[in-house]
Each structure stands twice: as structure tokens, then as C-alpha cells.
Amino acid sequence: MAGLRTQVCDAVSRIVQEALVNVRKHSGASHVHVQFDRGDAGWRLIIDDDGRGFPFSGCLSLMDLDAEGKGPVVIKECVRLMSGDLRLESISRRGSRLEIMIPQKRPAFLWISKGLI
């Protein structure tokens, strides 16, 4: 994860840990795929499983999840701390896909105001 600040690396690790615990506890999945890569706009973390999915079907953004009071609270909090974006896709009894985008560059005031420096 070269090029990422320690705090962002910690948040990404926490997201993966929380997602895998949630998959184990709630999904009944037999397979989980974790992908972390870098694109032009930033970093992308994808976690796919073949479990039950969430108690809704469709694709929701972080804003949608907040408005409806849905989604994994710890993961949403970590995404916000990184000024990232989140999409959660769920298909009942066919699994879920969590996609998180982390921008490469953030204004310095975001890092200071969120205590990440």
C-alpha cells in the first residue's frame, strides 16, 4: 500500500477486518474475494461474497445507506474518515459486493480537521 498514509492504511485494514467478520457471522458465504488496487483517481477496495446478501436488494451509496439507516456502521465510519466513497450492492441469496473508493489526494485541512495528521 505504498503511497498511502499510515492512518489510511489502518482504516483500510479495519474495513477489511470488519467486512470479513461480518461475512463470517452473517452471510453464510463459502467464498470471499478481496481486491485492492490503484487507479487514476485513487485506491479501490472491493469485497465480494457469495452469501445471503443484506436484507435489501439493489445498489446503495454511502448517502443512500445513511438515509435509510442501513449498512455496516464501522465500515461507513472508516470510509468517511478517509473522505472516501462507498457502494454496497446486495442480491438476496446471491451475495454482496462492497466497493470503496479512496481518493489519492485530499486537501490538507481534511487531514488536520479529522485528526489524521
Secondary structure as a PSIPRED ss2 file (coil, helix, strand):
# PSIPRED VFORMAT (PSIPRED V4.0)

   1 M C   1.000  0.000  0.000
   2 A C   1.000  0.000  0.000
   3 G C   1.000  0.000  0.000
   4 L C   1.000  0.000  0.000
   5 R C   1.000  0.000  0.000
   6 T H   0.000  1.000  0.000
   7 Q H   0.000  1.000  0.000
   8 V H   0.000  1.000  0.000
   9 C H   0.000  1.000  0.000
  10 D H   0.000  1.000  0.000
  11 A H   0.000  1.000  0.000
  12 V H   0.000  1.000  0.000
  13 S H   0.000  1.000  0.000
  14 R H   0.000  1.000  0.000
  15 I H   0.000  1.000  0.000
  16 V H   0.000  1.000  0.000
  17 Q H   0.000  1.000  0.000
  18 E H   0.000  1.000  0.000
  19 A H   0.000  1.000  0.000
  20 L H   0.000  1.000  0.000
  21 V H   0.000  1.000  0.000
  22 N H   0.000  1.000  0.000
  23 V H   0.000  1.000  0.000
  24 R H   0.000  1.000  0.000
  25 K H   0.000  1.000  0.000
  26 H H   0.000  1.000  0.000
  27 S H   0.000  1.000  0.000
  28 G C   1.000  0.000  0.000
  29 A C   1.000  0.000  0.000
  30 S C   1.000  0.000  0.000
  31 H C   1.000  0.000  0.000
  32 V E   0.000  0.000  1.000
  33 H E   0.000  0.000  1.000
  34 V E   0.000  0.000  1.000
  35 Q E   0.000  0.000  1.000
  36 F E   0.000  0.000  1.000
  37 D E   0.000  0.000  1.000
  38 R E   0.000  0.000  1.000
  39 G C   1.000  0.000  0.000
  40 D C   1.000  0.000  0.000
  41 A C   1.000  0.000  0.000
  42 G E   0.000  0.000  1.000
  43 W E   0.000  0.000  1.000
  44 R E   0.000  0.000  1.000
  45 L E   0.000  0.000  1.000
  46 I E   0.000  0.000  1.000
  47 I E   0.000  0.000  1.000
  48 D E   0.000  0.000  1.000
  49 D E   0.000  0.000  1.000
  50 D C   1.000  0.000  0.000
  51 G C   1.000  0.000  0.000
  52 R C   1.000  0.000  0.000
  53 G C   1.000  0.000  0.000
  54 F C   1.000  0.000  0.000
  55 P C   1.000  0.000  0.000
  56 F C   1.000  0.000  0.000
  57 S C   1.000  0.000  0.000
  58 G E   0.000  0.000  1.000
  59 C E   0.000  0.000  1.000
  60 L E   0.000  0.000  1.000
  61 S E   0.000  0.000  1.000
  62 L H   0.000  1.000  0.000
  63 M H   0.000  1.000  0.000
  64 D H   0.000  1.000  0.000
  65 L H   0.000  1.000  0.000
  66 D H   0.000  1.000  0.000
  67 A H   0.000  1.000  0.000
  68 E H   0.000  1.000  0.000
  69 G C   1.000  0.000  0.000
  70 K C   1.000  0.000  0.000
  71 G C   1.000  0.000  0.000
  72 P C   1.000  0.000  0.000
  73 V H   0.000  1.000  0.000
  74 V H   0.000  1.000  0.000
  75 I H   0.000  1.000  0.000
  76 K H   0.000  1.000  0.000
  77 E H   0.000  1.000  0.000
  78 C H   0.000  1.000  0.000
  79 V H   0.000  1.000  0.000
  80 R H   0.000  1.000  0.000
  81 L H   0.000  1.000  0.000
  82 M C   1.000  0.000  0.000
  83 S C   1.000  0.000  0.000
  84 G C   1.000  0.000  0.000
  85 D E   0.000  0.000  1.000
  86 L E   0.000  0.000  1.000
  87 R E   0.000  0.000  1.000
  88 L E   0.000  0.000  1.000
  89 E E   0.000  0.000  1.000
  90 S E   0.000  0.000  1.000
  91 I E   0.000  0.000  1.000
  92 S C   1.000  0.000  0.000
  93 R C   1.000  0.000  0.000
  94 R C   1.000  0.000  0.000
  95 G E   0.000  0.000  1.000
  96 S E   0.000  0.000  1.000
  97 R E   0.000  0.000  1.000
  98 L E   0.000  0.000  1.000
  99 E E   0.000  0.000  1.000
 100 I E   0.000  0.000  1.000
 101 M E   0.000  0.000  1.000
 102 I E   0.000  0.000  1.000
 103 P E   0.000  0.000  1.000
 104 Q C   1.000  0.000  0.000
 105 K C   1.000  0.000  0.000
 106 R C   1.000  0.000  0.000
 107 P C   1.000  0.000  0.000
 108 A H   0.000  1.000  0.000
 109 F H   0.000  1.000  0.000
 110 L H   0.000  1.000  0.000
 111 W H   0.000  1.000  0.000
 112 I H   0.000  1.000  0.000
 113 S H   0.000  1.000  0.000
 114 K C   1.000  0.000  0.000
 115 G C   1.000  0.000  0.000
 116 L C   1.000  0.000  0.000
 117 I C   1.000  0.000  0.000
